[in-house]
């Protein structure tokens, strides 16, 4: 929007654009509560997912998730696997990796800083986990700036 406004302002001043189209990288999708990815029928699992979503970047573990939703670890693990088909630990890791991806795309912060911001113990652990799950290193992922280019423009 800002780039389109800048181009329009320049055209209003009589400047001719260099090209009919401007290509910008996407900024990504921001998940909001209205997205409601936590909509599961099991209320215990839903509460656990909400807690993981809100606190996953703080380095929580399976035990703390069970305590937060006032149940035993075993009960929560069983219900989690039954409803979602994955373990609590897998969900914690998945959300950490998604946070790292978002930070790699949206910021230029050093990778070692992103590890702590995402709930990993350190950069080494984060890089190893990231490569295992995503298939490329965090540095390679950042250099790729995933997603398709977005074109804005009009016929002149």
PyMOL commands that set and color helices and strands:
alter all, ss='L'
color gray80, all
select helices_A, chain A and resi 2-12+33-35+43-58+62-68+73-84+88-106+111-117+123-134+138-144
alter helices_A, ss='H'
color red, helices_A
select strands_A, chain A and resi 21-25+149-153
alter strands_A, ss='S'
color yellow, strands_A
deselect
rebuild
show_as cartoon
